[in-house]
Amino acid sequence: MFVFNIFRYITFRTIMALITALVLSFWIGKKIVRFLKKRHIGENIRPEGPPSHVSKKGTPTMGGLVILFSTILSSLLWADVTNVYVLIVLISTVWMGVLGFLDDYVKVLGRNGHGLLGKQKLMWQLLLGLMIGLFLYFRPPYPAMRTSTEVLFFKEYIINFGIFYILWVMFIVTGSTNAINLTDGLDGLAVGLAAVTSSFFIVAAYISGRSDVSRYLHITYLPGAGEVAVFASALTGACLGFLWYNSFPASVFMGDTGALALGGAFGVMAVLLKKELAFAVAGGVFVVEALSVIIQVTYFKLTGGKRVFLMAPLHHHYELRGIPESKIVVRFWLVGVIFALLAVLTFKVR
């Protein structure tokens, strides 16, 4: 029957996954925000941050649970959970979400704004990257691209990392996770950009899983990868729903629970779809934010205390220049949309 046959189509399930996650995030979000407020689980503002952030002290945190629950439940409902791509990205998202939750919990418990040690978080991020890298190296879903990734603008040209592919996977997963975490500093900034970036992955996964479209665009055909579009769509819906509560002025922060989960999901999807370089374009704002921190720290050490920016990450630099927070966020969103569109354009301009 047509009514049941429609559930076979990825396009239908992708749309339904977004709607389901959006509705779930509205419903779950309200309950989680109320619970966090009741338990006085609030954000601790670090003294080295912008002075304007002092007023945000006590705002409920760990709101990333909304994104996690909504994404996972929607994915379990609409995606093929026996698909290896879906299983890997779900496990990775939960892994990073749990790590972020523990970090947030330690912050709240310690009341000093500091969570797990940086080395501890880095170790677990690298471990996830290592396990995924080993799995893809020894049990790749698509053997022809076992240790390779696509190159932008060149038809059917790839980079083969060989044994170093495992290190490449670790770098992408860890780099993505920390880049999103660094961007999460203003109300609605990171989750809004995450919604844009996950929308890019919907397109990337769908065309990678279609033999006709991938052949036309001269990109790698990955049988079964289309199911990742359902997960990415659920993630998009969850991010949009959470933005309802996280937009300025935020009723709740997603904390590391959400930031690490999003970063892990993006990094793993990029690796699975062989779109690591395209992801660097789509998530251009995340890359710039991370680079601003690297530049600031490096220049500070080399010059004995001088700075390139008033404060890093970059969004804090603009804050200290007197630009209103809401204006910075919207402008960063717009730049993020441009980056995502450029990334999609690279599929055709080859």
C-alpha positions in Angstrom: 0.0 0.0 0.0 1.1 3.6 -0.8 0.6 4.7 2.8 3.2 2.2 4.1 5.4 2.4 1.0 6.1 6.1 1.6 8.1 5.2 4.8 10.7 3.7 2.5 11.6 7.0 1.0 14.6 8.8 2.6 13.1 12.2 1.6 9.9 11.6 3.5 11.7 10.3 6.6 14.2 13.1 6.5 11.4 15.7 6.6 9.5 13.8 9.3 12.7 13.4 11.4 13.2 17.2 11.4 9.5 17.9 12.4 9.6 15.2 15.0 12.8 16.5 16.6 11.5 20.0 16.5 8.3 19.1 18.3 10.2 16.9 20.8 12.6 19.7 21.6 9.7 22.1 22.3 8.1 19.5 24.6 11.2 18.2 26.3 12.8 21.6 26.5 10.1 23.1 28.6 10.4 20.3 31.1 14.2 20.3 31.2 14.4 24.1 31.7 11.9 23.8 34.6 13.8 21.0 36.1 17.2 22.8 35.9 15.7 25.9 37.5 14.2 23.9 40.3 17.5 22.2 41.0 19.4 25.5 40.7 21.7 24.0 38.1 23.0 27.3 36.7 26.0 28.6 34.8 29.1 29.7 36.6 30.6 32.7 34.8 34.4 32.8 34.7 35.9 36.1 35.9 38.2 36.3 32.8 35.2 36.6 30.5 33.5 39.8 29.2 32.0 41.9 32.0 28.6 41.9 30.3 28.3 38.1 31.0 28.2 38.5 34.8 24.4 39.1 34.6 24.1 35.6 33.0 25.3 33.9 36.1 22.8 31.3 37.3 21.1 30.8 33.9 20.3 27.1 33.7 22.9 25.0 31.9 23.1 21.4 30.6 20.4 22.3 28.1 22.2 20.3 25.5 20.2 17.4 26.9 17.3 18.8 24.9 19.3 18.4 21.7 20.5 14.9 22.6 17.1 13.5 23.5 15.3 15.0 20.6 17.9 14.0 18.0 18.3 10.4 19.3 14.5 9.8 19.7 13.7 11.2 16.3 16.6 9.2 14.7 15.4 6.0 16.3 11.9 6.6 15.0 12.8 7.5 11.4 16.3 6.3 10.6 17.4 2.8 9.8 19.2 2.0 13.0 20.7 -1.2 11.5 22.6 1.1 9.0 26.3 1.2 10.0 26.6 4.9 9.3 23.7 5.7 11.5 25.0 3.5 14.3 28.4 5.1 14.3 27.1 8.6 14.3 24.5 7.9 17.1 27.1 6.2 19.3 29.6 9.1 18.7 27.0 11.7 19.6 26.0 9.9 22.8 29.7 9.5 23.7 30.5 13.2 23.3 27.2 14.1 25.0 28.0 12.1 28.1 31.5 13.6 28.2 30.0 17.1 28.0 27.4 16.2 30.6 30.2 15.1 33.0 32.1 18.3 32.3 29.0 20.4 33.0 28.2 18.4 36.2 31.7 19.0 37.6 31.4 22.7 36.8 28.1 23.0 38.7 29.4 20.9 41.5 32.6 22.9 41.8 30.9 26.3 41.6 34.0 27.7 40.0 33.2 27.6 36.3 35.9 24.9 35.7 34.9 21.4 34.7 37.0 18.4 33.8 40.7 19.0 33.1 41.4 19.9 29.5 43.7 16.9 29.2 40.9 14.6 30.4 38.4 15.9 27.8 41.0 15.7 25.1 41.9 12.1 26.0 38.3 11.0 25.6 37.9 12.9 22.3 41.0 11.4 20.9 39.9 7.9 22.1 36.6 8.2 20.2 38.5 9.4 17.1 40.9 6.5 17.5 38.2 3.9 17.7 36.3 5.3 14.7 39.6 5.5 12.7 40.5 1.9 13.5 37.0 0.7 12.6 37.0 2.5 9.3 40.5 1.4 8.5 39.8 -2.3 9.2 36.1 -2.6 8.6 35.2 0.2 6.2 31.6 0.4 5.0 32.9 1.3 1.5 36.3 -0.4 1.0 37.2 1.6 -2.2 37.5 4.8 -0.1 39.0 3.1 3.0 41.8 5.6 3.7 40.8 8.4 1.4 38.9 11.7 1.3 37.5 13.9 -1.4 39.3 17.1 -2.6 37.3 20.2 -3.3 36.9 21.4 -6.9 38.5 18.4 -8.5 36.5 15.6 -10.2 37.2 12.2 -8.9 40.4 13.3 -7.2 41.1 12.0 -3.7 43.8 12.2 -1.0 44.9 8.8 0.2 46.3 9.0 3.8 47.2 5.3 4.0 47.9 4.3 7.6 47.8 7.9 8.6 44.1 7.9 8.0 43.5 7.0 11.6 45.3 10.1 12.7 43.3 12.1 10.2 40.1 10.8 11.7 41.3 11.6 15.2 42.2 15.2 14.1 38.8 15.8 12.5 36.7 14.5 15.4 38.7 16.3 18.0 39.1 19.5 16.0 35.4 19.7 15.3 34.4 19.0 18.9 36.6 21.8 20.2 35.7 24.3 17.5 32.0 24.1 18.3 32.7 24.3 22.0 34.8 27.5 21.6 32.0 29.1 19.5 29.4 28.5 22.3 29.8 31.8 24.0 26.8 34.0 23.1 23.1 33.3 23.3 22.0 31.3 20.3 25.3 31.6 18.5 26.6 28.0 18.4 23.2 26.3 18.1 22.1 28.6 15.3 25.3 27.9 13.3 24.9 24.2 14.2 21.4 24.2 12.6 22.9 25.6 9.4 25.8 23.2 9.4 23.7 20.1 10.0 21.5 21.3 7.1 24.6 21.1 4.9 25.0 17.4 6.0 21.5 16.6 5.0 22.4 17.6 1.4 25.8 16.0 1.5 24.5 12.7 2.9 21.5 12.5 0.5 23.6 13.1 -2.7 26.4 10.8 -1.5 23.8 8.0 -1.1 22.3 8.4 -4.5 24.2 6.7 -7.3 22.7 8.8 -10.0 23.2 12.2 -8.4 26.7 11.4 -7.1 27.7 10.1 -10.6 26.4 13.3 -12.2 28.3 15.5 -9.7 31.4 13.3 -9.8 31.5 12.7 -6.0 32.0 9.4 -4.2 28.9 7.2 -4.2 28.6 5.7 -0.7 25.9 3.0 -0.6 23.7 3.4 2.5 25.1 6.9 3.4 21.7 8.5 2.6 20.5 7.4 6.0 22.8 9.9 7.6 20.5 12.6 6.0 17.7 11.4 8.4 20.0 11.8 11.4 21.3 15.2 10.2 17.7 16.3 9.7 16.8 15.2 13.2 19.8 17.2 14.5 18.7 20.2 12.6 15.2 20.1 14.1 16.6 19.6 17.6 18.9 22.6 17.2 16.0 24.8 15.9 13.8 23.7 18.7 16.5 24.4 21.3 17.1 27.9 19.8 13.5 28.7 21.0 14.9 28.6 24.5 18.5 29.6 23.8 17.9 32.7 21.7 18.8 36.1 23.3 18.2 36.5 26.2 18.8 32.8 26.8 16.5 30.9 29.2 19.0 28.0 29.2 22.5 27.3 27.9 23.4 24.1 26.2 26.7 23.8 28.0 29.3 21.2 27.0 26.6 18.6 27.0 25.3 20.1 23.7 28.5 21.6 22.3 30.6 18.4 22.5 27.7 16.3 21.2 27.2 18.6 18.2 31.0 18.8 17.5 31.3 15.0 17.7 28.3 14.5 15.4 29.6 16.9 12.8 33.2 15.5 12.8 32.0 11.9 12.5 29.5 12.7 9.7 32.2 14.5 7.8 34.5 11.5 8.1 31.8 8.9 7.2 30.7 10.9 4.1 34.3 11.7 3.0 33.4 15.4 3.2 36.0 16.6 5.7 37.2 19.5 3.5 33.7 20.5 2.5 32.8 20.5 6.2 35.6 22.9 6.9 33.9 25.3 4.4 30.4 24.7 5.7 31.5 25.2 9.3 33.7 28.1 8.3 32.6 30.3 11.3 33.6 27.4 13.7 36.9 27.2 12.0 37.5 31.0 12.2 36.5 31.0 15.9 39.0 28.2 16.7 41.7 29.9 14.6 41.2 33.1 16.5 42.0 31.3 19.8 45.1 29.6 18.3 46.3 32.9 16.9 45.7 34.8 20.1 47.4 32.2 22.3 50.4 31.8 20.0 50.9 35.5 19.5 50.6 36.1 23.3 53.3 33.6 24.1 55.7 34.7 21.3 55.4 38.4 22.1 55.4 38.1 25.9 51.8 39.3 26.5 50.7 41.2 23.4 47.3 40.4 21.8 45.9 40.3 18.3 42.3 40.4 19.5 40.8 42.2 22.4 39.6 38.8 23.6 39.3 35.4 21.9 37.3 33.6 20.6 36.4 36.2 17.9 32.9 36.8 19.1 34.2 38.2 22.4 36.4 40.6 20.4 33.4 42.2 18.8 31.6 42.3 22.1 34.4 44.3 23.7 34.2 46.7 20.7 30.7 47.6 21.8 28.6 45.6 19.3 25.4 44.3 20.9 25.4 40.6 21.5 22.2 39.9 19.4 23.7 41.8 16.4 26.9 39.7 16.6 24.9 36.5 16.7 22.7 37.3 13.7 25.7 38.5 11.7 27.6 35.3 12.4 24.5 33.3 11.4 24.4 35.1 8.1 28.1 34.4 7.5 27.5 30.8 8.4 24.7 30.5 5.8 27.1 31.9 3.2 29.7 29.3 4.1 27.2 26.5 4.0 26.0 27.6 0.6 29.6 27.8 -0.7 30.2 24.2 0.6 27.2 22.9 -1.3 28.4 24.8 -4.4 31.6 22.9 -4.3 29.7 19.7 -5.2 28.9 21.3 -8.6 32.0 23.4 -9.2 34.4 20.6 -9.8 
